[in-house]
Amino acid sequence: MKKTFKILGMIAFLMSFQGLSAQQAPPEIDIRIYDIINNTSADRIETDIRRLANFGTRNTFSDTVSETRGIGAARRWIKSEFEKISEECGGCLEVFYQKDFVEKTQGSRVPHSAWVVNVVAVLRGTDYPNSYVMMSGDIDSRASNTMDYEIDAPGANDNASGMAGALEAARVMTKYKFKHSVAFVGLSGEEQGLFGGRGLAKYAQENNWEIIGVLNNDMIGNIEGVDGVIDNRTFRIFSEPTPANETARQRGARRFAGGEVDGISRQLARYIHGQVKTYMPEMNPMMIYRLDRFGRGGHHRPFNDLGFAGVRIMEAHENYNRQHQNIREENGIKYGDVIEGVNFPYAKKLTAVNAISMAGLAWAPPAPKDVRIGGAVRPSTTLQWAKSDDPNIAGYKLYWRLTTSPTWDNFKYVSGVNEHTLEGIVIDNYYFGVSAVGKDGNESPVVFPAQQIRRRR
């Protein structure tokens, strides 16, 4: 009988311990994320894409005076839409133009000097107002000859789809408050040399913006590839491996410690991949280990050039007959970037991908700082990070993966500490990282250790 009571007591103790652990650990999901997905509207996206395409052309150097045609009318309409969204949430958005004057001598694709004007709408964060998550789409369009700024270039998919996505994400996300600021942006001058992105990236740097990540959306509406593949679930996330502005010392350290594919942009790509697998498992995100498509460029690059994390999100199967083409028909093939080439439900899905990724990042605590690692010549690995006084942090996830794995496959959750040793996990065989987890379950991007732990002797 005594033995029975002893066993029952042990079971009760273990159950109470398990209950305590479950109580301390944050939830695995945030149900608000599902509401964001459900509230994203294909109909509203379609309306906005049609409106943008109906400006005839949005070439960066097209008409700026007309109210119905050209880049000027388009950007004024975009600004007015952000302002309408702001009115509905009691003035929650800070809407403004950011512009730079581009001289004709600044590039081979500049037919005449002009202002390159971006439209920015900021949903200010409650806890970290100078920390930003950004979604961008391109305002401008082009035909076969980018120097021809008068010919029709509706740019329905490239890139009214991305711009409409940014507008729709703003409509959905302004129903919530976030710890970090969220910026919804329309960039100009992409087709002439990424001028809009350069201007805003420089503006962000000069104003000391702390950018968590830039999600650049360029063509998110086509599901029928020129290769004949039709796919409404797969999309690509392009990211550079390590920051373009890292120092020679940092590059040298990677030779011995690894991390050739673990820069901040690559961690952002993995974060998006993880959010999609958790909340939109029907989608098939492809992480492409490349800055952008081969020999081509997008508006996340200027941010990458200055050391900010940024990725490109886009369709998986491009149709080159519908990109950068004059509207025409030759040999039975229709060319031109027109409305008929856009799948609005697919654009909705990729807009939701952006919204849930930005929401998770904007609700999460700041990423751990000063992450260090140690564990040479012993069968364990120790991770260490700076203490944080953020009251919203529930704990941390210590991640590890095989060096050849593209994703963070294993983790251990810890709380109340800023150092932990993973026993039995040999440092030589894996890569490691740390993320901060909020009480609502949202977590920061993983931070790859930058330095070794130095013990005092």
NORNORNOR-V935414 format. One record per residue. N is the residue number from 1. RES is the residue in three letters. OMEGA is omega as a letter, one per 40 degrees, with the letter a starting at -180 (NA if undefined). Layout:
n = [N N]
res = [RES RES]
omega = [OMEGA OMEGA]
This chain:
n = [1 2 3 4 5 6 7 8 9 10 11 12 13 14 15 16 17 18 19 20 21 22 23 24 25 26 27 28 29 30 31 32 33 34 35 36 37 38 39 40 41 42 43 44 45 46 47 48 49 50 51 52 53 54 55 56 57 58 59 60 61 62 63 64 65 66 67 68 69 70 71 72 73 74 75 76 77 78 79 80 81 82 83 84 85 86 87 88 89 90 91 92 93 94 95 96 97 98 99 100 101 102 103 104 105 106 107 108 109 110 111 112 113 114 115 116 117 118 119 120 121 122 123 124 125 126 127 128 129 130 131 132 133 134 135 136 137 138 139 140 141 142 143 144 145 146 147 148 149 150 151 152 153 154 155 156 157 158 159 160 161 162 163 164 165 166 167 168 169 170 171 172 173 174 175 176 177 178 179 180 181 182 183 184 185 186 187 188 189 190 191 192 193 194 195 196 197 198 199 200 201 202 203 204 205 206 207 208 209 210 211 212 213 214 215 216 217 218 219 220 221 222 223 224 225 226 227 228 229 230 231 232 233 234 235 236 237 238 239 240 241 242 243 244 245 246 247 248 249 250 251 252 253 254 255 256 257 258 259 260 261 262 263 264 265 266 267 268 269 270 271 272 273 274 275 276 277 278 279 280 281 282 283 284 285 286 287 288 289 290 291 292 293 294 295 296 297 298 299 300 301 302 303 304 305 306 307 308 309 310 311 312 313 314 315 316 317 318 319 320 321 322 323 324 325 326 327 328 329 330 331 332 333 334 335 336 337 338 339 340 341 342 343 344 345 346 347 348 349 350 351 352 353 354 355 356 357 358 359 360 361 362 363 364 365 366 367 368 369 370 371 372 373 374 375 376 377 378 379 380 381 382 383 384 385 386 387 388 389 390 391 392 393 394 395 396 397 398 399 400 401 402 403 404 405 406 407 408 409 410 411 412 413 414 415 416 417 418 419 420 421 422 423 424 425 426 427 428 429 430 431 432 433 434 435 436 437 438 439 440 441 442 443 444 445 446 447 448 449 450 451 452 453 454 455 456 457]
res = [MET LYS LYS THR PHE LYS ILE LEU GLY MET ILE ALA PHE LEU MET SER PHE GLN GLY LEU SER ALA GLN GLN ALA PRO PRO GLU ILE ASP ILE ARG ILE TYR ASP ILE ILE ASN ASN THR SER ALA ASP ARG ILE GLU THR ASP ILE ARG ARG LEU ALA ASN PHE GLY THR ARG ASN THR PHE SER ASP THR VAL SER GLU THR ARG GLY ILE GLY ALA ALA ARG ARG TRP ILE LYS SER GLU PHE GLU LYS ILE SER GLU GLU CYS GLY GLY CYS LEU GLU VAL PHE TYR GLN LYS ASP PHE VAL GLU LYS THR GLN GLY SER ARG VAL PRO HIS SER ALA TRP VAL VAL ASN VAL VAL ALA VAL LEU ARG GLY THR ASP TYR PRO ASN SER TYR VAL MET MET SER GLY ASP ILE ASP SER ARG ALA SER ASN THR MET ASP TYR GLU ILE ASP ALA PRO GLY ALA ASN ASP ASN ALA SER GLY MET ALA GLY ALA LEU GLU ALA ALA ARG VAL MET THR LYS TYR LYS PHE LYS HIS SER VAL ALA PHE VAL GLY LEU SER GLY GLU GLU GLN GLY LEU PHE GLY GLY ARG GLY LEU ALA LYS TYR ALA GLN GLU ASN ASN TRP GLU ILE ILE GLY VAL LEU ASN ASN ASP MET ILE GLY ASN ILE GLU GLY VAL ASP GLY VAL ILE ASP ASN ARG THR PHE ARG ILE PHE SER GLU PRO THR PRO ALA ASN GLU THR ALA ARG GLN ARG GLY ALA ARG ARG PHE ALA GLY GLY GLU VAL ASP GLY ILE SER ARG GLN LEU ALA ARG TYR ILE HIS GLY GLN VAL LYS THR TYR MET PRO GLU MET ASN PRO MET MET ILE TYR ARG LEU ASP ARG PHE GLY ARG GLY GLY HIS HIS ARG PRO PHE ASN ASP LEU GLY PHE ALA GLY VAL ARG ILE MET GLU ALA HIS GLU ASN TYR ASN ARG GLN HIS GLN ASN ILE ARG GLU GLU ASN GLY ILE LYS TYR GLY ASP VAL ILE GLU GLY VAL ASN PHE PRO TYR ALA LYS LYS LEU THR ALA VAL ASN ALA ILE SER MET ALA GLY LEU ALA TRP ALA PRO PRO ALA PRO LYS ASP VAL ARG ILE GLY GLY ALA VAL ARG PRO SER THR THR LEU GLN TRP ALA LYS SER ASP ASP PRO ASN ILE ALA GLY TYR LYS LEU TYR TRP ARG LEU THR THR SER PRO THR TRP ASP ASN PHE LYS TYR VAL SER GLY VAL ASN GLU HIS THR LEU GLU GLY ILE VAL ILE ASP ASN TYR TYR PHE GLY VAL SER ALA VAL GLY LYS ASP GLY ASN GLU SER PRO VAL VAL PHE PRO ALA GLN GLN ILE ARG ARG ARG ARG]
omega = [i i i i i i i i i i i i i i i i i i i i i a a a i i a a i a i a i i i i a a i a i a i i i i a i i i a i a i i i i i a a i a i a a i a a i a a i a a i i i i i i i i i i i i a i i i a a i a a i i a i i a i i a a i a i a a i a a i i a i i a i a i a a a a a a a i a i a i a i a i a i i i a i a i i a i a i i a i a i a e i a i i i i i i a i i i a a i i a i a i i i i a i a i a i i a a a i i a a i i a a i i i i i a i i i i a i i i i a a a a a a a i a a i i i i i a a a a i a i i i i a a a a a i a i i i i i i a a a a a a a i a i a i i i i i i i i i a i a a a a i a i a a i i i i a a i a i a i a a i a i a i i i a a i i i i i i i a i a a a i a i a i i a i i a i a i i i i i i a a a a a a i a i i i i a a i i i i a a i i i i i a i a i i i i i i i a a i i a i i a i i i i a i a i i i i a a a i a a i i a i a i a i a i a i a a i i i i i i a i i i i i a i i a a a a a i a i a i i a i a i i i a a i i i i a a a i i i a i i NA]
